[in-house]
Amino acid sequence: MLYPLPPDRWLVVAVAFGFTFLLPTLCTGGLYWAGVIDSLELYDRRQRTLPFLAAAISFGVAAWFFLHTDFALDALLRYMMVGMAMAVLLTLFISLRWKISAHAVGVGGAVGLLALLQLSGLADQEALWWLLGSLLLAGAVLSARLQLQSHTPAQVWAGLVLGVSLVAGVGVGVALA
């Protein structure tokens, strides 16, 4: 990526970190401290609603910022943030009825992005190793979620498919635009 320019990178990293990690973590911690949720692991599907809603809003604000900022940003970064916001929002909606694996959605997005870059020819040969590494990481995450008995096989596979599908959908949308 050529953009953001080096002097602006710290701000982009700070915004991404603040809105995709810090704020959702603080909100979930606050809900736990207030007794609204009884575990930070969110084992119960019904307790995922408020933390996921806070995360969806936070990711959405970050996406809006990246889309509307005057900083020179690589288009890929803008689309990645929009895709992540969509992933969190869809995970929230699905979790209202069924406990999909949010971890699998996340690694599915990473696998999908690296696969899309590889298939589009935008990536160099070295990127193939990143794709293979992301596949190994996805396997480890899905296995861990199953080993911890946090999810069923259907829940982790559905999360992986959702993550990959979102990236593919955003990629096709960008290509058609």
N, C-alpha and C positions, 0 to 999 in steps of 0.2 A: 504494500500500500504506500502510495506517495503522500497521501493526505490522512490525517491532518499534518500540517507543517510542524516541525520539531518544537517551536515555541508554544504551540497550542495543544500539544499532545497531553500535557499534564492535566489540562482542563477537561479534555475528552475522557481521559482515564478516571478523573475524579467524578465526573458526572455519571459515567457508566458504573463505577464502584458504588457511589452513593445511592443511585436509584435502583440498581439491580441486586445489591447485596446488603448494604448498610440499612437503608430504610425498611426493606422487608424483614430483616433480622430484628431490628428494633421494634417493629410493630408486633411481630410474633412474640418476642420476649415480653413486651408490654401486655399482650393478651394473656400470656402465661402468668405474669406477676399479678394481674388483676383477677386471676382465677376464672377467666372466660374459657380457657382451654386447660386441660389437665396434664398435657405433655408437649414438649417441644418436638417430639417425633411425629405428632399428629397421626397416631395409629387409627383413631376413629375417623371415618370418612366425614362425619357430620361436623367435626371440629376443624376441618380444613377450610371451610367457607370463608371465614373472616381473614385468616392469614393469606389465603390465595387471592382474595379480593384486594387486600392491601398490596400484595405483590403485583397484581394485574394493573392497579392504578399507578403504582410506582414505575413499572416497566413502560406503561403507556406514556407517562410524563417524559421519561427518558427518550422514547421513540419520537414524541412530538418535538422535544428539544433538538434532537439530531436532525429531524426533517426541516425544522424552521430556523436553525442557527445560521449565522453569517460566516461561521468558520468554514474553511475549505476542508470538507470531509469526503473521504472516499465513498462512493455510492454504496459499495458493499457494506460498509459499516452502518449506513442508514437502513438498508434493507434487513440487515441482521437484527437490528434493534426492533424494527417493526415485526419481524418474524418471531422474536422472543416474546414480545408483548402479546402477540396472537397465541403463542403456545401456552403462556400462563393463563390467558383468558379462557381458552378452550379446555385446559386442564381444570380450571375452576368450574366451568359449566358441566363437564363430564363428572366431576367429583360430587356434584349435587345429587347424582343418582348412583354412581359407581366409583370405586376407588382405583382409578388409573394410577400408574406409577409416574410421578412427576420426574423422578430421577431418570427414568427411561426416556421420557419425552426430551429431556435435556441432552442426553447422550445421543439420542436419535437425531436431534437437530445438528449436532456436531458431525456425526457420520454423514448425514445428508448433505451438509454444506461442503465437506471435503470431497464427497463423491461427485457432487454437482460441478465443483471446480475442476476435478480430474476429468470428468466426461466432456466438459465444455472446451477443454484444451487451454484454459486460462492458467493452469498450474504447471509447474515444471516437474521433472521426474522425481525430484526430492519430495514433492508433495504426496507422491504415492506412499511413501513411508509414513507420513502423517495420517493418511487415510487408513492404512493397515493398523497403525497404533490406535486410532480412534475405534476401530472395530474390536481390537483387543480390550480396550477400556470399556466399551459398551458391553462386551461379554462379561467382564468382571463386575460391572455395576449390576447387570441383570442377575447374575449369579448371586451376588451379595444380597440383593433385595429378596431373592427366593430363600437363600440360606437363613436370613434373619426372620423369615416368615412374615415379612411386612406386606408381601403381595403374592398373588397366585401367578402361575405362568401366563394366563390370559391377560392379567393386568400389566405385567412387564412388557409382553409382546405388543399389546395395544399401545402402550406408551412409546415404545420404539418406533412403531409404524406411524403414530401421530407425528412424532418429531421429524422423521424422514419425509413424510408426506407434506408437512408444512413447508419445509425447505424446498421441496420440489415444486409445490404450488407457487410459492413466492418467486422462485427462479423462473418458472414459466411465465408468470405475470410480468416480471421484469423484462423478459425476452420479448414478449408481445407488445410491451409499451413503447 
